[in-house]
Amino acid sequence: MIVQLNRYRVYHSENLEEIRRLTSAKIRDHRIEAVGQGEPIGATHNVAELNGLSVHVIQYAMRSLIRCDPLKQFYLVVLPLHGTVRMVAGDHDNKCDPNSAIIIPNDLRFALHWEAGATAVVLQVEKKRLERKLEAYLGFQVERRVRFKQWVDTSSGAGAFLRATLWMVIDQLDKNPWEEITPLLSNEFAEALMATLLRSDFHNYQHLVGGVSHGSLPTTMKDAMRYIRQNLKEDFQAGDIAEAVGTSPRSIQASFKKYLRMSPMHYVRAMRLAEIRRELLDSKRSDLHSLTALAQEYGFNHLGRFSAYYRQAYDENPSQTIR
């Protein structure tokens, strides 16, 4: 499948300084070097601007080294169509090809090593837009940054679904009968891509995102989720949740199964694990002694069981998270 977005051309240039200037204007100021001896200089950049995100198709004719300061206000997802792109950011060193993607951390300086002739789709997502969408799912304000895995397999699972959704959006943009992207079209495409990202299994809020928006939940469910959020370090059971929101234990069990596809206490456990993980990732706890204390704060008194739950949720041991 050849993806072009040619009707959304930003530039085609054979001047390195012009390439840097025009790309910086569309994404972020960066430093670019041509590292291949004798290779022709050239780049093509197409971009479709949507509501809170944009879809870029970028090709560099030459081997390129791109250095950039932290993105801060947005995320970049790089999915090659042809060739490879390698990212070095902090301790991360990941290479992606047409069967994988990299997600650039927005709080680290990074470098991209772009293979000669490589073409990639780059999804640029505004941080605030992503957080608002996440909060609509969760029903509470996001207090810590969304962190994504840096390398994603796009040949299967959630990665394949993200790629398919992105290709669908690009295909529809290529066929767009209007001279420009309408507000309705922009919003629909942005919503589809944002939902696909957030309902994936490669970010730190993955186990808290249900299949429906929090805004569409009944009041009892919203109240129950709020009660859980406010009492995560307390010792309570499903009956306590039901009593707090004025309904029966059977009713609260049925509601959680219907809307979140899990029991109330399964949801409580997922919330507690997510809070522990976010504290570990934010470096508030940096050793095993602190990890034990943190687990106990959230009611996990059996440390072996806690580690098993954590490993099942995040595919790594808690001790690996704090390294």
C-alpha positions as a printed Julia matrix, in Angstrom:
323×3 Matrix{Float64}:
   0.0     0.0    0.0
   1.49    3.32  -1.09
   0.49    6.21   1.14
   1.21    9.68  -0.17
  -1.02   12.52   1.14
   0.29   14.4   -1.9
  -2.59   16.86  -1.88
  -1.35   18.03   1.54
   2.2    18.81   0.37
   4.27   21.11   2.61
   7.45   20.97   0.57
   9.79   19.01  -1.65
  13.29   20.41  -1.29
  16.92   19.6   -2.08
  18.28   22.28   0.26
  19.23   21.03   3.74
  18.67   24.34   5.51
  15.26   24.75   3.88
  14.35   21.2    4.9
  15.28   21.97   8.52
  13.41   25.27   8.55
  10.19   23.99   7.0
  10.07   20.8    9.07
  10.77   22.8   12.24
   7.84   25.06  11.43
   5.5    22.06  11.2
   6.77   19.91  14.09
   9.51   21.35  16.3
  12.83   23.13  15.91
  15.52   20.53  15.32
  19.03   20.0   14.0
  19.43   17.85  10.91
  22.62   16.48   9.37
  23.15   14.51   6.19
  25.48   11.72   7.31
  25.86    9.78   4.05
  28.86   10.73   1.91
  27.92   11.62  -1.66
  24.2    10.92  -1.23
  21.8    13.36  -2.9
  20.12   15.81  -0.51
  16.34   15.78  -0.65
  13.17   15.5    1.4
   9.43   15.47   0.89
   6.96   16.4    3.63
   3.18   16.16   3.44
   0.88   16.87   6.4
  -2.87   16.76   7.1
  -3.84   18.93  10.08
  -6.66   17.5   12.18
  -8.31   18.47  15.48
  -5.54   18.27  18.07
  -3.26   16.09  16.0
  -1.68   15.93  12.56
  -0.62   13.16  10.19
   2.72   13.61   8.39
   4.27   11.59   5.59
   8.02   12.31   5.47
  10.74   10.94   3.21
  14.46   11.71   3.38
  16.53   10.85   0.3
  19.75   10.85   2.32
  20.83    9.18   5.52
  19.93   11.74   8.17
  20.62   12.42  11.82
  17.95   14.55  13.5
  18.49   15.9   17.03
  15.7    17.52  19.0
  14.99   18.87  22.49
  12.08   17.4   24.5
   8.76   17.7   22.7
   6.94   18.64  25.94
   3.53   19.61  24.52
   2.98   16.67  22.18
   3.9    13.08  21.32
   5.25   11.68  18.06
   4.48    8.18  16.79
   6.72    7.09  13.9
   5.54    4.25  11.62
   7.83    3.5    8.63
   6.31    2.65   5.28
   9.68    1.88   3.75
  13.13    1.56   5.32
  14.03    2.04   8.97
  14.14    4.79  11.56
  16.13    4.46  14.8
  15.44    6.5   17.95
  17.89    7.17  20.77
  16.34    8.9   23.8
  17.87    8.66  27.28
  18.46    4.95  27.92
  16.19    3.96  25.04
  17.6     2.8   21.7
  14.93    1.43  19.36
  14.79    0.8   15.63
  11.52    0.47  13.74
  10.66   -0.85  10.28
   7.37   -1.36   8.37
   6.26   -3.92  10.99
   6.85   -1.73  14.04
   6.66    1.81  15.4
   8.43    4.03  17.89
   6.75    6.47  20.25
   9.05    9.31  21.25
   8.96   10.25  24.98
   7.95   13.9   25.29
  10.24   14.6   28.26
  13.61   13.54  26.8
  16.05   14.88  24.24
  16.2    12.45  21.35
  17.94   11.65  18.08
  16.46    9.98  15.0
  18.71    8.09  12.6
  16.84    8.04   9.3
  17.86    5.5    6.64
  18.42    6.85   3.1
  15.15    6.7    1.17
  13.09    5.78   4.23
   9.5     6.99   4.27
   7.46    7.15   7.46
   4.09    8.26   8.69
   4.5    10.45  11.77
   1.47   10.95  13.99
   1.77   14.15  16.05
  -0.59   14.26  19.05
  -1.12   17.26  21.32
  -0.54   16.39  24.98
  -3.53   18.41  26.24
  -5.86   16.9   23.65
  -4.74   13.39  24.58
  -5.18   14.06  28.3
  -8.7    15.47  27.82
  -9.69   12.36  25.91
  -8.14   10.12  28.58
  -9.96   12.0   31.35
 -13.25   11.45  29.5
 -12.6     7.71  29.74
 -11.35    7.69  33.32
 -13.73   10.18  34.92
 -10.98   11.99  36.84
  -8.2    14.46  36.14
  -4.91   13.02  34.94
  -2.29   14.06  37.5
   0.77   12.37  36.01
   1.96   12.29  32.43
   0.87    9.62  29.99
   3.84    7.36  29.26
   3.97    5.11  26.21
   6.13    2.15  25.37
   8.96    3.32  23.11
   8.7     0.39  20.67
   5.48   -1.16  19.41
   4.9    -4.25  17.27
   2.45   -3.2   14.55
   2.13   -6.63  12.95
  -0.42   -7.86  15.5
  -2.63   -6.84  18.42
  -3.19   -3.22  19.38
  -0.24   -2.08  17.25
  -1.8    -3.6   14.13
  -5.12   -1.94  14.98
  -3.39    1.44  15.33
  -1.67    1.0   11.98
  -4.94   -0.06  10.31
  -6.81    2.91  11.76
  -4.09    5.3   10.61
  -4.06    3.8    7.1
  -7.87    4.13   6.96
  -7.66    7.82   7.91
  -4.91    8.49   5.36
  -6.83    6.65   2.64
  -9.93    8.75   3.33
  -7.88   11.95   3.36
  -6.38   11.02  -0.01
  -9.92   10.56  -1.36
 -11.26   13.71   0.34
 -13.61   15.38  -2.22
 -13.32   18.81  -0.6
 -10.54   21.31  -1.23
  -9.7    21.28   2.48
 -10.41   19.19   5.56
 -13.8    20.15   7.01
 -14.17   20.61  10.8
 -16.47   17.58  10.99
 -14.04   15.37   9.08
 -11.12   16.65  11.16
 -12.86   15.88  14.42
 -14.03   12.4   13.37
 -10.58   11.34  12.21
  -8.9    12.82  15.29
 -11.35   11.03  17.59
 -10.73    7.7   15.85
  -6.95    7.98  16.13
  -7.05    9.25  19.72
  -9.37    6.44  20.82
  -7.17    3.84  19.13
  -4.08    5.14  20.94
  -5.75    5.26  24.35
  -7.48    1.88  24.09
  -4.18    0.23  23.24
  -2.03   -1.79  25.63
   1.08    0.36  25.35
   0.61    3.17  27.84
   0.64    3.43  31.65
  -3.13    4.02  32.01
  -4.02    0.98  29.9
  -5.83   -0.98  32.62
  -8.02    1.95  33.62
  -9.43    2.76  30.2
 -12.8     1.12  29.7
 -14.64    0.62  26.47
 -16.97    3.58  26.97
 -16.55    7.25  27.7
 -17.02    8.22  31.34
 -19.5    10.87  30.19
 -21.87    8.18  28.9
 -21.92    6.22  32.17
 -24.92    6.36  34.53
 -24.6     8.56  37.6
 -24.26    5.59  39.96
 -21.23    4.34  38.04
 -19.61    7.78  38.01
 -20.15    8.11  41.76
 -18.77    4.62  42.38
 -15.64    5.32  40.35
 -15.14    8.61  42.18
 -15.52    6.87  45.55
 -12.91    4.29  44.55
 -10.53    6.96  43.33
 -10.8     8.9   46.6
 -10.32    5.84  48.83
  -7.67    3.74  47.1
  -5.54    3.44  50.25
  -8.52    2.46  52.42
  -9.74   -1.07  53.17
 -13.17   -1.51  51.55
 -15.2    -4.09  49.65
 -17.85   -4.02  46.93
 -20.59   -3.69  49.55
 -18.98   -0.5   50.86
 -18.95    0.95  47.35
 -22.62    0.09  46.89
 -23.55    1.65  50.23
 -21.58    4.82  49.43
 -23.52    5.4   46.2
 -26.92    4.29  47.47
 -27.42    1.03  45.63
 -27.23   -2.72  46.3
 -24.12   -4.92  46.07
 -25.78   -6.97  43.32
 -26.59   -3.84  41.33
 -23.04   -2.42  41.59
 -21.59   -5.78  40.52
 -23.89   -5.88  37.49
 -23.1    -2.27  36.52
 -19.33   -2.79  36.56
 -19.66   -5.97  34.54
 -21.89   -4.23  31.99
 -19.94   -1.01  31.51
 -16.31   -1.91  32.32
 -16.34   -5.68  31.75
 -14.86   -6.33  35.2
 -15.98   -6.6   38.81
 -15.77   -3.58  41.15
 -12.85   -5.08  43.1
 -11.02   -5.99  39.9
 -11.32   -2.33  38.94
 -10.07   -1.3   42.4
  -7.04   -3.54  42.0
  -6.3    -2.13  38.54
  -6.54    1.41  39.91
  -4.19    0.6   42.8
  -1.65   -1.06  40.49
  -1.78    1.93  38.15
  -1.17    4.36  41.02
   1.8     2.31  42.21
   3.25    2.16  38.7
   2.89    5.9   38.15
   4.67    6.59  41.43
   7.48    4.22  40.44
   7.82    5.78  36.99
   7.89    9.24  38.51
  10.84    8.11  40.64
   9.13    8.83  43.96
  10.17    5.37  45.15
  13.59    4.21  44.03
  14.46    1.03  45.95
  12.95   -2.29  46.98
  12.33   -1.2   50.58
  10.3     1.76  49.34
   8.51   -0.54  46.89
   7.4    -2.81  49.74
   6.1     0.16  51.72
   4.31    1.52  48.66
   2.59   -1.79  47.94
   1.41   -2.0   51.55
   0.07    1.57  51.4
  -2.29    0.39  48.68
  -3.38   -2.74  50.54
  -1.08   -5.33  48.95
   0.2    -7.07  52.08
   1.11  -10.3   50.29
   4.12   -9.16  48.25
   4.34  -12.32  46.12
   0.72  -11.9   45.05
   1.27   -8.19  44.42
   4.24   -8.95  42.14
   2.16  -11.5   40.23
  -0.68   -9.02  39.7
   1.8    -6.33  38.63
   3.58   -8.65  36.21
   0.28   -9.75  34.71
  -0.79   -6.12  34.21
   2.46   -4.62  32.92
   4.48   -7.55  31.6
   7.39   -6.81  33.96
   8.22   -7.1   37.65
   7.86   -3.97  39.82
  11.6    -4.15  40.57
  12.25   -3.77  36.84
  10.17   -0.59  36.71
  12.34    1.22  39.24
  15.68    0.41  37.56
